[in-house]
Amino acid sequence: MMKYSLRVLATFLCLGLMASSPALAAEMPAQETTLSGEIPLFVPASVPVQPAEQQKDKKQDLKNQTERPGKTSDQQEKDGKSVADHDGLVVDEVTQDRTLSEADFAFNGLHAGDSLQKVKRIFGSPTKYAQSAHYTELKYNRKDLDMTVRLRNDTPQILKEAAAGRKAVHPGVDSVTLAEGPDVYIGPGIHLGHPAELLVRKYGRPLQVLRDADANVYYFVYENPGKDHVLVFAIGERKVARVALLPPRPPYIEGRPLEKIGGWTPRDFTLVGYGVNEPFVANKYNMWTNLVKRSGGKFWLYGTYGVEVDRHNMVKKVFLLTNSSYTGRGATLGYRLSTIFSLYGEPSRIEKGPAGEQFVDAYYYDSPFQKGVSLVFISKHQTDYVDDVLLISEPIKNIQDPMERYGLK
């Protein structure tokens, strides 16, 4: 499958106007769907890969042991403030149980199915206008707005009603792609540039989290109540970079539902596309930066995550190294514990550390699909933020020692 270079990925491709590959969802592993040239992409204008030399290590011992970039988290404490404080945003409410409504799938109040007149009333006259037999496309290429709106033209009444083997055709707004627009608000007030954590606190658990492995751009997907449109947020540099509303299609919507046990799916117990106790494939998603050999196994270290592999080439542990990678529910390093609880619910168990700001606690979510497999969030007493995220198949001997958490001691 062809993969784009960083230069090509940095070019904006209008989401929703290109054909997608129906087989992609079945071919790609959980949580790590790599978007190909057949998939419409929308990515930040610049998506720099984090150079190893620019990443600062907050675990000096781990850096010395592995000779690789350490973990950063600009959502962790900076001069006593969280990133939300620095961005003028205070995330103070969690919407774990809020049901999404059609109002959450709107751009300044513009919804799917709205008329051409309403588009112009809200956003003014377009810069470019194009029309075909079935669609009308409006392009806004102003200094304060880079947006494309595609509308389905009116059609005979008989086509507006569903029939055997055919879906109903709905005239009006069919898709919206927003690349620039500081004054445009999405749903309950999400703007371009808002932190990913604010997004999941407002919208809750994504239906799906996809990743473009080449550029390390994530896509948080939400489905509207009518199940006829999805809202896709492109996350670059830990913030909302672009947003699109479009009809559901692979890979944003999967062809078949995943198995569920108690609200969990197997995807919830993978990390960066890897599941534990599964065969390891080197360079599956990214080029590794360092390989650390230990007695009985290896540690493959990539820019934003690491994988422990045993002597039989089976994955034993996966862990995040920076806050530029996310779990299948959109969580990462630096998130508040309340955000984790809103996304994952009550932990299966908690391992408390000794009293004192320098110590940590571990919150375990045990897999109902594999005995002994857990997704673990480590939180420091001092900050109440997530300090580590690990997918493990064996108990952590000492959660207080970062080296032992990873199994590198």
C-alpha positions in Angstrom: 0.0 0.0 0.0 1.4 3.3 -1.0 2.4 5.7 1.7 2.7 9.4 1.4 5.9 11.3 2.3 5.7 14.1 4.8 5.9 16.6 1.9 2.9 15.1 0.2 1.0 14.7 3.4 1.4 18.4 4.1 -0.6 19.2 1.0 -4.3 19.7 1.7 -6.6 17.2 0.0 -10.2 17.9 0.2 -11.9 15.4 2.5 -15.0 13.7 1.1 -14.4 14.4 -2.6 -12.3 11.4 -3.4 -13.1 7.7 -3.6 -12.0 5.5 -0.7 -10.9 1.9 -0.5 -13.8 -0.3 0.8 -11.3 -3.0 1.7 -9.1 -0.8 3.8 -10.9 -1.3 7.1 -10.5 -5.0 6.9 -6.9 -4.9 5.9 -5.6 -2.6 8.6 -5.0 -3.6 12.2 -7.1 -2.1 15.0 -6.3 1.5 16.0 -3.6 2.0 13.4 -5.3 2.4 10.1 -2.7 3.9 7.7 -4.4 6.2 5.3 -3.4 5.6 1.7 -3.6 7.7 -1.5 -7.1 6.3 -2.1 -8.3 7.8 1.2 -9.2 11.5 1.3 -6.7 13.2 3.6 -6.9 16.5 5.4 -3.8 17.3 7.5 -2.2 20.3 9.0 -0.3 22.6 6.6 2.9 21.6 8.5 3.2 18.4 10.4 6.8 18.2 11.6 8.0 14.8 12.7 9.5 15.2 16.2 13.3 15.0 15.8 15.0 12.9 18.4 17.4 15.7 19.3 14.5 18.1 20.0 12.7 15.9 22.5 13.6 16.6 26.1 13.7 13.7 28.5 12.0 13.9 31.9 13.3 10.5 32.8 17.0 10.9 32.7 17.7 7.3 33.7 15.6 5.9 30.9 17.4 8.2 28.4 20.8 7.0 29.6 19.8 3.4 29.4 18.2 3.5 25.9 20.0 6.4 24.2 16.7 7.6 22.7 14.4 10.6 23.1 12.5 10.7 26.3 8.9 11.6 27.0 7.6 15.1 26.9 4.2 16.4 27.8 3.3 20.0 27.2 0.0 19.2 28.9 1.9 18.5 32.1 2.8 21.1 34.6 4.6 24.2 33.2 5.3 26.8 35.8 2.4 25.5 37.8 -0.1 25.6 34.9 -1.6 23.1 32.6 -1.6 23.5 28.8 -5.3 24.4 29.0 -4.4 27.3 31.2 -1.7 28.5 28.8 -4.1 28.4 25.9 -6.7 30.4 27.8 -8.8 27.3 28.2 -9.9 25.8 31.5 -11.3 22.3 31.1 -13.6 22.1 34.1 -16.4 19.9 33.1 -16.5 16.3 31.9 -19.3 15.1 29.6 -19.0 11.4 30.0 -22.7 10.6 29.8 -23.8 13.4 27.4 -25.5 12.0 24.3 -24.4 13.8 21.2 -27.1 15.6 19.3 -27.3 17.0 15.7 -26.3 20.4 17.2 -22.8 18.9 17.9 -22.4 18.3 14.1 -22.6 21.9 13.0 -20.3 24.7 11.8 -21.5 28.0 13.1 -24.9 26.4 13.1 -24.7 25.0 9.6 -25.9 21.4 9.5 -25.9 18.6 7.0 -28.9 19.0 4.7 -29.1 22.8 5.0 -29.7 24.9 1.9 -27.4 26.9 -0.3 -29.1 30.1 0.9 -28.3 29.2 4.5 -24.6 28.6 3.7 -24.4 32.0 2.1 -26.3 33.6 5.0 -23.8 32.3 7.5 -20.5 32.5 5.6 -21.2 35.0 2.9 -20.5 34.6 -0.8 -17.9 32.0 -1.7 -14.6 32.7 -3.4 -15.2 30.0 -6.0 -18.4 28.3 -7.1 -18.7 25.1 -9.2 -21.7 23.1 -10.2 -22.2 19.7 -11.8 -25.4 17.6 -12.5 -25.5 16.3 -9.0 -23.4 18.6 -6.7 -22.7 22.2 -6.1 -19.3 23.2 -4.4 -18.5 26.4 -2.6 -14.9 27.3 -1.8 -14.0 30.0 0.7 -10.4 31.0 0.4 -10.2 34.1 2.4 -7.6 35.2 4.9 -9.9 34.3 7.8 -11.6 31.3 6.3 -10.4 28.3 4.3 -13.4 26.0 3.9 -15.2 23.9 1.3 -18.9 23.2 1.4 -20.4 20.5 -1.0 -24.1 20.4 -1.5 -26.3 17.8 -3.1 -28.5 19.4 -5.8 -32.2 19.0 -5.6 -33.5 15.7 -7.1 -36.9 14.2 -8.0 -39.1 13.3 -5.1 -38.9 9.5 -5.8 -35.2 9.6 -5.2 -35.7 11.3 -1.8 -37.3 8.1 -0.5 -35.3 4.9 0.2 -36.1 1.9 -1.8 -34.8 -1.7 -2.0 -31.0 -1.6 -2.6 -31.0 2.2 -2.6 -30.6 4.9 0.1 -32.6 8.0 0.0 -31.0 11.1 -1.5 -31.0 14.2 0.8 -30.5 17.5 -1.0 -28.5 20.2 0.7 -25.2 20.3 2.5 -23.4 17.0 2.0 -19.9 17.7 3.4 -18.0 20.5 5.0 -14.2 20.7 5.3 -12.6 23.4 7.5 -8.9 24.1 7.2 -8.7 27.7 8.6 -11.2 29.7 10.4 -10.6 31.0 13.9 -14.1 32.4 14.2 -15.8 29.1 13.2 -17.1 27.0 16.1 -18.0 23.4 15.8 -20.8 22.0 17.9 -20.6 23.0 21.5 -17.7 25.5 20.8 -14.7 23.6 19.6 -12.4 25.8 17.5 -9.3 25.0 15.4 -6.3 25.0 17.7 -8.1 23.7 20.8 -6.3 20.9 22.6 -7.3 17.3 22.0 -8.1 16.9 25.6 -10.8 19.6 25.4 -12.3 17.9 22.4 -12.7 14.5 24.2 -14.1 16.2 27.2 -16.7 18.0 25.1 -17.5 15.2 22.7 -16.7 12.2 24.8 -15.3 8.9 23.6 -14.6 8.9 19.8 -16.3 6.2 17.7 -12.9 5.5 16.2 -9.3 6.8 16.4 -7.2 6.5 13.3 -3.6 7.4 12.7 -1.6 8.4 9.7 1.7 6.8 10.7 3.9 8.7 8.3 2.9 12.1 9.7 1.7 11.0 13.1 -1.6 12.8 12.6 -4.5 11.3 14.4 -8.2 11.3 13.4 -10.9 11.4 16.0 -14.2 10.2 14.5 -17.7 10.9 15.9 -21.0 9.7 14.3 -24.2 11.8 14.4 -27.4 10.4 15.9 -28.9 9.9 12.4 -25.9 7.8 11.4 -25.7 9.6 8.0 -22.7 11.8 8.7 -19.5 11.7 10.7 -17.4 14.5 12.1 -13.7 13.9 11.8 -11.1 15.9 13.7 -7.5 15.9 12.5 -5.2 16.1 15.5 -1.7 17.5 14.8 0.7 18.8 17.4 -1.8 17.7 20.1 -4.4 20.2 18.8 -7.4 20.2 16.5 -5.8 21.1 13.1 -8.7 20.5 10.7 -12.3 19.3 10.8 -14.6 17.7 8.3 -18.3 16.7 8.2 -18.9 14.0 5.6 -21.1 11.0 4.8 -19.9 7.8 6.5 -17.4 5.7 4.6 -14.4 3.5 5.3 -12.1 3.8 7.1 -14.0 6.3 9.2 -16.8 3.9 9.7 -16.1 0.2 9.8 -18.0 -2.3 7.7 -18.7 -4.7 10.6 -19.2 -4.1 14.3 -16.5 -5.2 16.7 -17.1 -7.8 19.4 -18.1 -6.2 22.7 -17.9 -7.4 26.3 -19.2 -5.1 28.9 -18.8 -2.1 26.7 -15.2 -3.0 25.7 -13.9 -4.0 22.3 -10.6 -5.7 21.5 -9.4 -2.4 20.1 -9.5 -0.9 23.6 -6.7 -3.3 24.5 -4.3 -2.4 21.7 -1.9 0.5 21.7 -0.5 2.3 18.6 -1.9 -0.7 16.7 -0.1 -3.4 18.6 -1.8 -6.0 20.8 0.1 -8.0 23.4 0.8 -11.7 23.0 0.7 -11.2 19.2 3.6 -11.6 16.7 5.7 -8.5 16.4 6.3 -7.0 12.9 9.3 -4.6 12.9 8.7 -1.3 11.1 5.1 -2.0 10.9 4.1 1.6 11.2 7.2 3.7 11.6 11.0 3.5 11.3 12.4 2.6 14.7 15.0 4.9 16.2 16.7 2.5 18.7 16.8 -1.1 19.5 17.7 -2.0 23.1 18.5 -5.7 23.8 17.8 -7.1 27.2 18.1 -10.6 28.6 15.3 -12.6 26.9 14.0 -9.9 24.7 14.3 -6.6 22.8 12.9 -3.1 23.1 12.0 -1.4 19.8 11.9 2.3 20.4 10.1 4.6 18.0 9.7 8.4 18.2 6.5 8.4 20.2 6.2 4.8 21.6 8.1 1.7 22.5 7.4 -2.1 22.1 8.9 -4.9 24.2 9.3 -8.2 22.3 10.2 -11.5 23.9 12.6 -14.1 22.5 9.8 -15.7 20.6 9.1 -12.4 18.8 5.8 -11.9 20.7 4.7 -8.5 21.9 4.8 -8.3 25.7 4.4 -4.6 26.4 3.6 -1.3 24.5 4.1 2.1 26.0 3.8 5.7 25.0 6.9 7.9 25.1 5.4 11.3 24.2 2.0 12.9 24.1 1.9 12.8 20.3 0.4 9.3 20.4 -3.0 8.4 21.6 -4.9 5.4 22.9 -7.9 4.0 21.0 -10.2 6.2 23.0 -8.2 9.4 22.5 -6.2 9.6 25.7 -2.5 10.4 26.1 0.2 11.6 28.5 -0.6 14.8 30.3 -4.4 14.3 30.4 -6.1 14.9 33.7 -7.3 11.8 35.6 -10.9 13.0 35.3 -10.5 12.9 31.5 -9.3 9.3 31.7 -12.3 8.4 33.9 -14.7 10.1 31.5 -13.3 8.1 28.6 -12.7 4.7 30.3 -15.0 4.7 33.3 -14.1 3.2 36.7 -10.8 1.4 36.7 -10.8 -2.4 37.3 -8.3 -1.8 40.1 -6.0 0.8 41.5 -2.5 0.4 42.9 -1.8 3.2 45.3 1.7 4.5 45.9 3.0 5.8 49.2 1.9 9.3 50.4 4.1 12.1 49.0 4.1 14.2 45.9 7.0 12.4 44.3 5.1 9.0 44.2 2.6 7.7 41.6 -0.5 5.6 41.5 -1.5 3.1 38.8 -5.0 2.7 37.4 -5.6 -0.6 35.7 -8.2 -1.5 33.1 -8.2 -5.3 32.7 -9.0 -6.9 29.4 -12.0 -9.2 29.3 -10.6 -10.7 26.1 -7.1 -11.8 27.4 -6.3 -12.9 30.9 -3.5 -10.9 32.5 -3.6 -8.1 29.9 -4.2 -4.5 31.1 -4.2 -1.0 29.9 -2.5 1.0 32.7 -2.4 4.8 33.4 0.2 6.1 35.8 -0.4 9.3 37.6 1.8 11.5 39.8 0.5 12.7 43.1 2.1 16.1 42.4 0.2 16.9 39.2 -2.8 14.5 39.0 -1.9 14.2 35.3 -1.1 11.0 33.4 2.6 10.3 33.5 2.7 7.0 31.7 0.4 4.8 29.5 1.3 1.1 29.1 -0.3 -2.0 27.7 1.0 -4.9 29.6 0.8 -8.7 29.8 2.8 -9.2 32.9 2.6 -7.4 36.4 4.7 -4.3 36.9 7.1 -5.1 39.6 7.5 -1.5 40.9 5.3 1.3 39.6 7.4 3.9 41.4 10.5 3.2 39.2 10.1 4.3 35.6 12.7 1.8 34.5 10.9 -1.1 36.1 7.6 0.0 34.6 9.1 -0.5 31.2 11.0 -3.6 32.2 14.3 -2.0 31.5 15.9 -2.5 34.9 
